[in-house]
Amino acid sequence: ETADSHMIADLYYQIAEGYKHTPDLRLTWLMKLAILQQNNHNYVEAAMTFSHAGALIADYLVSSGKIDSKLFNMNVFQLISPHIKEFSNAEEEGVCQSTEFSSSGLIRSIGFAIGCFESSEYYEFAAHLYKIVTPLHEKSQSYRQLSQAYTKLQDFWQKVNEGNEARLFGKYFRVGFFGTPFGDELNGREYVYKEPKLTHILELTEQLKALCNKRTGKEIDHIDAGKDISKIDPDKCILQITKIDPYVLEDKRDTFFENNVNLANFVYETPFTQSGKAHADDVSQQFKRKTILTVAGSFPSMLTRLPVLRKREVIVTPIENAIEDITKRNTHISAEVNRNPVNAKTLTQVLQGSALPQVNEGALSICKIFLASESVQPREHVVTLCECLETFLNLIRDGLAQNKQLISTDHDKHFHFEMEAGFKQLESQIREYIRGVAHIVRVSDDPSSESALTEQDEDTTTDDSESTPRRPRRNPTRKRTNTAIGTVLPSTAEYPRRKKEDKLELPPVSPRSSTPKMPKLPAHKKPPPPAIP
């Protein structure tokens, strides 16, 4: 009861990994690990373990020819996790003697995995696994099982449709163990822990303190993420626990579910200033250190914790920090505006915190600091910030339009008109700042501009410099525009374009008429009607 369930699961996992070339023993320990996770209510971890067991059985049945390889696609397991790669070594004699290496054993393992995925609300993964078992039911003409399978599929997709983004897939924490009393196994090691749904960091901290205290017999101290590890006493037991968030690097993840599975990278942020304080008085001095962690494998996994393999840090400048804040706010507003059906209560709350200038001082303060005429910021960051602010204004405008259709009482109407008036004031102030930096974000057509100089430098590159790869040349006839802030750019009269050398010559115009004469076309003659027999 007092044992560390994480360490026991790690032990089972290591034993199963040690028997990778002995399928019977590997399957035995995979089943033990799955049952352990299921008893600990770690249902998605149990489902992943049952999936590994099913993949091992399926590989044996296909490799040995007991099941036609065309009956189902083994790549289905890769849709659940790219780390599910099981090999049964079916060509060797004396392996896979267990009765579980059969069609009924495969259906049983996949059935357990589907049930655990359903309990953890990973309905999409459960639906994938039915692509394995339904062909087996069709071949054996098990119509009752087929009916139950398709009824379950209907239920899964109905639940996804009704409460997709309401699902909670757990929280992630970075846990570091520091101190010689932990032993060589844990001292200096860092892990990423996956905890159930609404677990608070204080709850996890107390649990780990109690477990480590019973293991080491010493008092356990806790430090925050900003503390320098090199300055702590090595003879003490120190836990460093930090709330972390998934850090998705790929751009192909479009759905809510895809952004919560196959997670290998995580990030946490530490604010700092150049003066040494953690928090600055204004955003112009606020830096941020992003620490990106990469784990061995990905979540969800067979285990609830995975060791950290790599750590890297990224310094975020004040203007980049401001851009991230506006982007996060845009994401929040967009989620409410695009919610189907619209939640009138939460939409009003979001608009109240964004449309009223006296409430939403953040966007205006960012404009005052980073878009002021005397502010010197990198051009690409200024462009990005202006685009984020344009998106911010557009989302609020869309939200107000939706909210206007939902209001019914006089009180709601009065409050909505207040938000509209406040938004008009906020928009005019933000656009005034954007208009003030239009000369910075505008791409000049002058040959002496930076882009023109770049193209000229590329033209002077000789063929002898083959060792240095050349960048592809931009089309000189293509004009780049800033669509996101196009409404505030200066007029073309203030910045005239260059005249083109080639002029279009028009045909001579008759002095009697202001329009050119067109040549007469011959009259079209209709063919004679066909003769009547």
Secondary structure as the mmCIF struct_conf table of DSSP 4:
data_model
#
loop_
_struct_conf.conf_type_id
_struct_conf.id
_struct_conf.beg_label_comp_id
_struct_conf.beg_label_asym_id
_struct_conf.beg_label_seq_id
_struct_conf.end_label_comp_id
_struct_conf.end_label_asym_id
_struct_conf.end_label_seq_id
BEND BEND1 ALA A 3 ALA A 3
HELX_RH_AL_P HELX_RH_AL_P1 SER A 5 GLY A 18
TURN_TY1_P TURN_TY1_P1 TYR A 19 HIS A 21
HELX_RH_AL_P HELX_RH_AL_P2 PRO A 23 ASN A 39
TURN_TY1_P TURN_TY1_P2 ASN A 40 HIS A 41
HELX_RH_AL_P HELX_RH_AL_P3 TYR A 43 SER A 63
TURN_TY1_P TURN_TY1_P3 SER A 64 GLY A 65
BEND BEND2 LYS A 66 ILE A 67
TURN_TY1_P TURN_TY1_P4 SER A 69 LYS A 70
BEND BEND3 LEU A 71 PHE A 72
TURN_TY1_P TURN_TY1_P5 MET A 74 ASN A 75
HELX_RH_AL_P HELX_RH_AL_P4 VAL A 76 ILE A 80
TURN_TY1_P TURN_TY1_P6 PRO A 82 HIS A 83
TURN_TY1_P TURN_TY1_P7 ALA A 90 GLU A 91
BEND BEND4 GLU A 92 GLU A 92
TURN_TY1_P TURN_TY1_P8 GLU A 93 GLY A 94
BEND BEND5 SER A 98 SER A 98
TURN_TY1_P TURN_TY1_P9 THR A 99 GLU A 100
BEND BEND6 PHE A 101 SER A 102
HELX_RH_AL_P HELX_RH_AL_P5 SER A 103 SER A 119
TURN_TY1_P TURN_TY1_P10 SER A 120 GLU A 121
HELX_RH_AL_P HELX_RH_AL_P6 TYR A 123 LYS A 139
TURN_TY1_P TURN_TY1_P11 SER A 140 GLN A 141
HELX_RH_AL_P HELX_RH_AL_P7 TYR A 143 GLY A 163
BEND BEND7 ASN A 164 ASN A 164
TURN_TY1_P TURN_TY1_P12 GLU A 165 ALA A 166
STRN STRN1 LYS A 171 PHE A 178
BEND BEND8 GLY A 179 GLY A 179
HELX_RH_3T_P HELX_RH_3T_P1 THR A 180 PHE A 182
TURN_TY1_P TURN_TY1_P13 ASP A 184 GLY A 188
STRN STRN2 GLU A 190 GLU A 195
TURN_TY1_P TURN_TY1_P14 LYS A 197 LEU A 198
HELX_RH_AL_P HELX_RH_AL_P8 ILE A 201 THR A 216
BEND BEND9 LYS A 218 LYS A 218
STRN STRN3 ILE A 220 ILE A 223
TURN_TY1_P TURN_TY1_P15 ALA A 225 GLY A 226
BEND BEND10 LYS A 227 LYS A 227
HELX_RH_3T_P HELX_RH_3T_P2 ILE A 229 LYS A 231
BEND BEND11 ILE A 232 ILE A 232
TURN_TY1_P TURN_TY1_P16 PRO A 234 ASP A 235
BEND BEND12 LYS A 236 LYS A 236
STRN STRN4 CYS A 237 PRO A 246
BEND BEND13 ASP A 251 ASP A 251
BEND BEND14 THR A 255 THR A 255
TURN_TY1_P TURN_TY1_P17 PHE A 256 PHE A 257
HELX_RH_3T_P HELX_RH_3T_P3 GLU A 258 ASN A 260
BEND BEND15 VAL A 261 ASN A 262
STRN STRN5 LEU A 263 PHE A 272
TURN_TY1_P TURN_TY1_P18 GLN A 274 SER A 275
BEND BEND16 GLY A 276 GLY A 276
BEND BEND17 ALA A 278 HIS A 279
BEND BEND18 ASP A 281 ASP A 282
HELX_RH_3T_P HELX_RH_3T_P4 VAL A 283 GLN A 285
STRN STRN6 PHE A 287 PHE A 299
BEND BEND19 PRO A 300 PRO A 300
BEND BEND20 MET A 302 THR A 304
STRN STRN7 ARG A 305 VAL A 316
HELX_RH_AL_P HELX_RH_AL_P9 PRO A 318 VAL A 337
TURN_TY1_P TURN_TY1_P19 ASN A 338 ASN A 338
BEND BEND21 ASN A 340 PRO A 341
HELX_RH_AL_P HELX_RH_AL_P10 ALA A 344 ALA A 355
TURN_TY1_P TURN_TY1_P20 PRO A 357 VAL A 359
HELX_RH_AL_P HELX_RH_AL_P11 GLU A 361 PHE A 370
BEND BEND22 LEU A 371 ALA A 372
TURN_TY1_P TURN_TY1_P21 SER A 373 GLU A 374
HELX_RH_AL_P HELX_RH_AL_P12 ARG A 379 LEU A 406
BEND BEND23 THR A 409 THR A 409
HELX_RH_AL_P HELX_RH_AL_P13 ASP A 410 GLY A 436
TURN_TY1_P TURN_TY1_P22 VAL A 437 VAL A 437
HELX_RH_AL_P HELX_RH_AL_P14 ALA A 438 VAL A 441
BEND BEND24 ARG A 442 ARG A 442
HELX_LH_PP_P HELX_LH_PP_P1 VAL A 443 SER A 444
TURN_TY1_P TURN_TY1_P23 PRO A 447 SER A 448
BEND BEND25 SER A 449 SER A 449
HELX_RH_AL_P HELX_RH_AL_P15 GLU A 450 ASP A 459
TURN_TY1_P TURN_TY1_P24 THR A 460 THR A 460
TURN_TY1_P TURN_TY1_P25 ASP A 463 ASP A 464
TURN_TY1_P TURN_TY1_P26 GLU A 466 SER A 467
BEND BEND26 THR A 468 THR A 468
HELX_LH_PP_P HELX_LH_PP_P2 PRO A 469 ARG A 474
TURN_TY1_P TURN_TY1_P27 PRO A 476 THR A 477
HELX_LH_PP_P HELX_LH_PP_P3 ARG A 478 ARG A 480
HELX_RH_3T_P HELX_RH_3T_P5 THR A 483 VAL A 488
BEND BEND27 LEU A 489 LEU A 489
HELX_LH_PP_P HELX_LH_PP_P4 PRO A 490 SER A 491
TURN_TY1_P TURN_TY1_P28 THR A 492 GLU A 494
BEND BEND28 TYR A 495 TYR A 495
HELX_LH_PP_P HELX_LH_PP_P5 PRO A 496 LYS A 500
BEND BEND29 GLU A 501 GLU A 501
HELX_LH_PP_P HELX_LH_PP_P6 LEU A 504 PRO A 508
TURN_TY1_P TURN_TY1_P29 PRO A 511 ARG A 512
BEND BEND30 SER A 514 THR A 515
HELX_LH_PP_P HELX_LH_PP_P7 PRO A 516 ILE A 532
#
